[in-house]
Amino acid sequence: MNEYESSGVAAGIGGGIAILYLAIIVVMIVGMWKVFEKAGKPGWAAIIPIYNLIILLEIVGKPMIWILWLIIPCVNVVFAIWLYNLVSKSFGKSEGFTVGMVIFPYIFWPILGFGDAKYLGPSAAEAQNGGFGNNPFNNPNNPFNSTNNPFNKPTDHQNNPNDTPPVV
Protein backbone atom coordinates (compact mmCIF):
# COMPACT_ATOMS: atom_id res chain seq x y z
CA MET A 1 0.00 0.00 0.00
CA ASN A 2 1.54 3.31 -0.99
CA GLU A 3 1.05 6.72 0.53
CA TYR A 4 -1.71 7.70 -1.91
CA GLU A 5 -3.85 4.69 -1.07
CA SER A 6 -3.52 5.18 2.69
CA SER A 7 -4.44 8.85 2.45
CA GLY A 8 -7.54 7.88 0.44
CA VAL A 9 -8.57 5.41 3.16
CA ALA A 10 -8.05 8.05 5.84
CA ALA A 11 -10.11 10.56 3.86
CA GLY A 12 -12.90 8.02 3.46
CA ILE A 13 -12.95 7.28 7.19
CA GLY A 14 -12.92 11.00 8.01
CA GLY A 15 -15.73 11.68 5.55
CA GLY A 16 -17.80 8.84 7.01
CA ILE A 17 -17.32 10.18 10.53
CA ALA A 18 -18.28 13.68 9.38
CA ILE A 19 -21.49 12.38 7.78
CA LEU A 20 -22.34 10.40 10.94
CA TYR A 21 -21.70 13.49 13.08
CA LEU A 22 -23.95 15.65 10.90
CA ALA A 23 -26.70 13.00 11.03
CA ILE A 24 -26.54 12.98 14.85
CA ILE A 25 -26.73 16.78 14.94
CA VAL A 26 -29.74 16.78 12.59
CA VAL A 27 -31.56 14.22 14.76
CA MET A 28 -30.93 16.35 17.86
CA ILE A 29 -32.10 19.55 16.15
CA VAL A 30 -35.27 17.86 14.88
CA GLY A 31 -36.00 16.63 18.41
CA MET A 32 -35.43 20.12 19.82
CA TRP A 33 -37.66 21.55 17.07
CA LYS A 34 -40.52 19.27 18.20
CA VAL A 35 -39.94 20.20 21.87
CA PHE A 36 -40.23 23.88 20.97
CA GLU A 37 -43.47 23.23 19.09
CA LYS A 38 -44.91 21.27 22.04
CA ALA A 39 -44.19 24.26 24.27
CA GLY A 40 -45.99 26.60 21.87
CA LYS A 41 -42.84 28.26 20.54
CA PRO A 42 -41.64 28.42 16.92
CA GLY A 43 -39.81 25.23 15.97
CA TRP A 44 -37.41 26.98 13.61
CA ALA A 45 -35.84 28.66 16.66
CA ALA A 46 -33.99 25.41 17.36
CA ILE A 47 -31.56 26.07 14.50
CA ILE A 48 -30.50 29.60 15.52
CA PRO A 49 -27.63 29.39 18.05
CA ILE A 50 -28.28 32.02 20.75
CA TYR A 51 -31.97 32.46 20.00
CA ASN A 52 -32.64 28.80 20.86
CA LEU A 53 -31.29 29.45 24.36
CA ILE A 54 -33.62 32.44 24.70
CA ILE A 55 -36.57 30.25 23.71
CA LEU A 56 -35.47 27.54 26.17
CA LEU A 57 -35.36 30.16 28.92
CA GLU A 58 -38.90 31.22 28.00
CA ILE A 59 -40.03 27.58 28.09
CA VAL A 60 -38.68 27.05 31.62
CA GLY A 61 -39.59 30.54 32.87
CA LYS A 62 -36.14 31.88 33.73
CA PRO A 63 -34.99 35.50 33.31
CA MET A 64 -32.94 36.63 30.31
CA ILE A 65 -29.85 37.22 32.49
CA TRP A 66 -29.31 33.48 32.17
CA ILE A 67 -28.06 34.11 28.61
CA LEU A 68 -25.01 35.71 30.19
CA TRP A 69 -24.48 32.70 32.45
CA LEU A 70 -24.90 30.34 29.48
CA ILE A 71 -22.16 31.98 27.41
CA ILE A 72 -19.50 32.44 30.13
CA PRO A 73 -16.99 29.57 29.97
CA CYS A 74 -17.02 27.09 32.88
CA VAL A 75 -20.13 28.70 34.38
CA ASN A 76 -22.13 27.67 31.31
CA VAL A 77 -21.68 23.97 32.07
CA VAL A 78 -23.47 24.29 35.41
CA PHE A 79 -26.23 26.49 34.02
CA ALA A 80 -26.69 24.28 30.94
CA ILE A 81 -27.21 21.22 33.15
CA TRP A 82 -29.59 23.23 35.31
CA LEU A 83 -31.45 24.41 32.18
CA TYR A 84 -31.72 20.82 30.92
CA ASN A 85 -33.14 19.81 34.30
CA LEU A 86 -35.73 22.57 34.15
CA VAL A 87 -36.67 21.57 30.59
CA SER A 88 -37.19 17.97 31.66
CA LYS A 89 -39.21 19.12 34.69
CA SER A 90 -41.35 21.36 32.46
CA PHE A 91 -42.33 18.25 30.54
CA GLY A 92 -42.98 16.17 33.66
CA LYS A 93 -39.76 14.14 33.58
CA SER A 94 -37.43 13.29 36.46
CA GLU A 95 -33.78 13.93 37.25
CA GLY A 96 -32.90 10.64 35.56
CA PHE A 97 -34.19 12.06 32.30
CA THR A 98 -32.00 15.11 32.90
CA VAL A 99 -28.96 12.86 33.19
CA GLY A 100 -29.94 11.28 29.89
CA MET A 101 -30.32 14.71 28.28
CA VAL A 102 -26.84 15.70 29.45
CA ILE A 103 -25.06 12.48 28.43
CA PHE A 104 -27.06 11.48 25.33
CA PRO A 105 -28.84 14.62 24.04
CA TYR A 106 -29.15 13.15 20.54
CA ILE A 107 -31.33 10.39 22.01
CA PHE A 108 -33.27 12.24 24.72
CA TRP A 109 -34.25 15.40 22.77
CA PRO A 110 -36.09 13.26 20.18
CA ILE A 111 -37.66 11.19 22.99
CA LEU A 112 -38.91 14.41 24.57
CA GLY A 113 -40.03 15.86 21.24
CA PHE A 114 -41.67 12.81 19.66
CA GLY A 115 -42.74 11.00 22.84
CA ASP A 116 -45.90 11.37 24.86
CA ALA A 117 -44.50 14.05 27.20
CA LYS A 118 -46.77 17.07 27.56
CA TYR A 119 -45.67 20.59 28.30
CA LEU A 120 -46.73 21.37 31.87
CA GLY A 121 -45.39 24.90 32.22
CA PRO A 122 -42.35 26.62 33.61
CA SER A 123 -40.33 23.96 35.34
CA ALA A 124 -43.47 22.14 36.48
CA ALA A 125 -44.43 21.81 40.12
CA GLU A 126 -41.32 20.26 41.61
CA ALA A 127 -38.91 22.85 40.27
CA GLN A 128 -41.23 25.63 41.49
CA ASN A 129 -41.18 24.09 44.96
CA GLY A 130 -37.58 24.93 45.55
CA GLY A 131 -35.25 23.15 43.17
CA PHE A 132 -33.94 19.65 42.85
CA GLY A 133 -35.18 16.54 44.59
CA ASN A 134 -38.24 15.94 46.68
CA ASN A 135 -39.14 18.62 49.17
CA PRO A 136 -41.54 16.94 51.60
CA PHE A 137 -42.55 20.23 53.23
CA ASN A 138 -43.72 21.95 50.05
CA ASN A 139 -44.86 19.08 47.85
CA PRO A 140 -48.15 19.54 46.00
CA ASN A 141 -48.57 15.76 45.88
CA ASN A 142 -48.35 15.44 49.66
CA PRO A 143 -51.71 14.07 50.84
CA PHE A 144 -51.37 15.88 54.18
CA ASN A 145 -51.30 19.33 52.56
CA SER A 146 -54.96 18.98 51.66
CA THR A 147 -58.01 19.91 53.68
CA ASN A 148 -58.51 16.23 54.45
CA ASN A 149 -55.56 16.13 56.79
CA PRO A 150 -56.45 13.63 59.52
CA PHE A 151 -53.97 15.22 61.93
CA ASN A 152 -55.59 18.66 61.85
CA LYS A 153 -59.23 17.67 62.27
CA PRO A 154 -60.24 15.91 65.45
CA THR A 155 -62.67 13.10 65.01
CA ASP A 156 -65.25 11.76 67.45
CA HIS A 157 -62.77 9.18 68.69
CA GLN A 158 -60.29 11.87 69.68
CA ASN A 159 -62.92 13.84 71.60
CA ASN A 160 -63.70 10.82 73.78
CA PRO A 161 -60.35 9.22 74.41
CA ASN A 162 -60.44 5.66 75.59
CA ASP A 163 -57.40 5.95 77.82
CA THR A 164 -59.24 5.56 81.13
CA PRO A 165 -58.77 2.20 82.74
CA PRO A 166 -61.75 -0.14 82.69
CA VAL A 167 -63.87 -0.46 85.80
CA VAL A 168 -63.06 -3.56 87.85
NORURJO-V136949 format. One line per field, one symbol per residue. ss: DSSP state (H for helix, E for strand, C for the rest). phi: phi as a letter, one per 30 degrees, with the letter a starting at -180 (. if undefined). burial: + if it has 16 or more other C-alpha atoms within 10 Angstrom, else -. A space follows every 10 residues. Layout:
ss: ???
phi: ???
burial: ???
//
This chain:
ss: CCHHHHHHHH HHHHHHHHHH HHHHHHHHHH HHHHHHHHCC CCHHHHHCHH HHHHHHHHHH CCCCCHHHHH HCCCHHHHHH HHHHHHHHHH CCCCHHHHHH HHHCHHHHHH HHHHCCCCCC CCCHHHHHCC CCCCCCCCCC CCHHHCCCCC CCCCCHHHHC CCCCCCCC
phi: .cdddddddd dddddddddd dddddddddd ddeddddddi cdddddcced dddddddddc icddddeddd cdeidddddd dddddddddd ciccdddddd dddbddcddd dddcdcdcdc keihdddddk jdiccdcbcd cddddddcdd dccdcddddc dccddddc
burial: ---------- ---------- ------++++ +++++++++- +-+-++---- -+++++++++ ++---++-++ -----+--++ -+++++++++ ++++--+++- ++--++-+++ ++++--+-++ +++++++-+- --------+- ---------- ---------- --------
//
